[in-house]
Amino acid sequence: MRHRKLTALLSIAPLLWACGATPIGPADMDAIDSVRTAFQNAVQAGDAAAVLALYADGAVEMPPNMPIRSGKSAIEEGAAEEPQPTTFSLTPVETDGAGDLAYDRGTYAASVMMEGMEEPVTDTGKYVVLLRKQDDGSWLMTAVIWNSDLPVPAEP
């Protein structure tokens, strides 16, 4: 059901503009930039509570090679199972929106120490984040998807 909502949002985004939904302004763009920066900093610091605070209630995550995580508790549980990055950065490529909906698309780079490895494993990839403006004027993430640019490892 949530996948349909994401697909519907992405397919109707041009209609929002065409039907007169107000494009987001500079203050909203700054707020979305702040969400991205806060997320990057919280992940880098290993601050799970700060990461979770950037998600709206009912948010979904779509991690690579895993089932969808629906709701903050599932997102928190999933994050707890992932290794802590030693480095993490986001580079925005495109951010836009209209009304109370926006998206942020870009790339990421992360290094992670994996158990049994002597050197960190480095990953690069891309992401799309959908955000919704809250009643208090803040922006929170409602859907997050990312995937690696690295090829799938060959089986031994």
Salt bridges, closest charged atoms under 4 A:
ASP28 OD1 - LYS133 NZ 3.07
ASP33 OD1 - ARG36 NH2 2.87
ASP57 OD1 - LYS72 NZ 3.82
GLU61 OE1 - ARG69 NH1 2.78
GLU82 OE2 - ARG69 NH2 2.73
GLU94 OE1 - ARG105 NH2 3.09
ASP100 OD2 - ARG132 NH1 3.24
ASP104 OD2 - ARG36 NE 2.90
ASP149 OD1 - LYS126 NZ 2.70
